[in-house]
Amino acid sequence: MEKIIAVALGGAFGSVGRYLIALIAGDYHTQSFPAGTFFANLLGCLFMGILWSLFDRITISNEFRLFLFTGLLGGFTTFSTFARETVQLFKMGEHIQAFTYLALSNFFGLGMVAIGFLLAHRFIRW
């Protein structure tokens, strides 16, 4: 039961965080590019890399790991929204925007995980 509560609490915080990012990015969100989801996913990837690097070097409980990775970051980033927005762009005939969103999200998402991991590894010493 503790694991389920850890994931649920993390997910609640992550979802609220994603919503706040969407509000902040609202000025940049257009029908042809979903900026809120894009920025939330990139930030989530960066945090994933940082936390991954940190927790390679220190021991944390399984519950806390579930809270952070599955709950918080799982609620903060959202593949299902990303997929729906990409399909919506295709349905609207915005093929270039759809492919751009798809390519940028994957390329920069992977890059942010790597950057986060390397930054934490380099600058945070435990």
C-alpha positions in Angstrom: 0.0 0.0 0.0 2.9 2.4 0.7 4.1 2.0 -2.9 0.7 2.9 -4.3 0.4 5.9 -2.1 3.9 7.0 -3.1 3.0 6.8 -6.8 -0.3 8.5 -6.3 1.2 11.5 -4.3 4.0 11.9 -6.8 1.5 11.8 -9.7 -0.7 14.4 -8.1 2.3 16.8 -7.7 3.6 16.0 -11.2 0.2 16.6 -12.8 -0.2 20.0 -11.0 3.3 20.9 -12.1 2.5 20.0 -15.7 -0.6 22.1 -15.6 1.3 25.1 -14.3 3.9 24.7 -17.1 1.0 24.6 -19.6 -0.4 27.9 -18.1 3.0 29.5 -18.3 3.6 28.3 -21.8 0.1 29.4 -22.8 1.4 32.5 -24.5 3.5 30.3 -26.8 0.9 27.6 -27.4 -0.6 27.7 -30.9 -2.9 25.3 -32.6 0.1 24.2 -34.7 2.5 23.7 -31.8 1.7 22.4 -28.3 4.4 24.3 -26.3 3.2 23.4 -22.9 3.5 19.6 -23.4 6.8 20.1 -25.2 8.3 22.2 -22.3 7.0 19.9 -19.6 8.4 16.8 -21.4 11.8 18.5 -21.8 12.0 19.6 -18.2 10.8 16.2 -17.0 13.6 14.6 -19.1 16.2 17.0 -17.6 15.0 16.2 -14.1 15.0 12.5 -14.9 18.7 12.7 -15.9 19.7 14.7 -12.8 17.9 12.3 -10.4 19.1 9.2 -12.2 22.7 10.4 -11.8 22.2 11.3 -8.2 20.5 8.1 -7.2 23.2 6.0 -9.0 25.5 7.3 -6.2 23.2 7.3 -3.1 20.7 4.8 -1.8 17.1 5.8 -1.5 14.0 3.7 -0.6 12.0 2.0 -3.3 9.0 4.0 -2.2 10.8 7.3 -2.7 12.1 6.1 -6.1 8.5 5.3 -7.1 7.3 8.7 -5.8 9.9 10.6 -7.9 10.2 8.6 -11.1 6.9 6.8 -11.6 4.7 9.3 -9.8 6.2 12.8 -10.0 8.0 12.6 -13.3 5.3 10.2 -14.8 2.6 12.7 -13.9 4.7 15.7 -15.0 5.6 14.4 -18.4 2.9 12.9 -20.6 3.4 10.6 -23.5 -0.3 10.2 -24.1 -0.9 13.9 -24.5 2.2 14.1 -26.7 0.8 11.3 -28.9 -2.7 12.9 -29.1 -1.3 16.3 -30.0 0.9 14.8 -32.7 -2.1 12.9 -34.2 -4.2 16.0 -34.0 -1.6 17.9 -36.0 -1.7 15.3 -38.7 -5.5 15.3 -38.7 -5.5 19.1 -39.1 -3.2 18.7 -42.1 -0.2 20.3 -40.3 2.2 17.6 -41.4 5.3 19.7 -41.1 4.4 20.8 -37.6 3.6 17.2 -36.6 6.9 15.9 -37.8 8.7 18.8 -36.3 7.0 18.3 -32.9 7.7 14.5 -33.1 11.4 14.9 -34.0 12.1 17.8 -31.6 10.4 16.1 -28.7 12.3 12.9 -29.1 15.7 14.4 -30.0 15.7 17.1 -27.3 14.0 14.7 -24.7 16.8 12.2 -25.1 19.3 15.1 -25.0 17.9 16.5 -21.8 18.1 13.2 -20.0 21.8 12.9 -21.0 22.5 16.6 -20.1 20.8 16.2 -16.7 22.7 13.0 -16.0 26.1 14.6 -17.0 25.4 17.9 -15.2 24.5 16.1 -12.0 27.4 13.7 -12.3 29.8 16.6 -12.9 28.6 19.2 -10.4 26.8 17.4 -7.6 29.2 15.4 -5.4 27.9 13.1 -2.7 
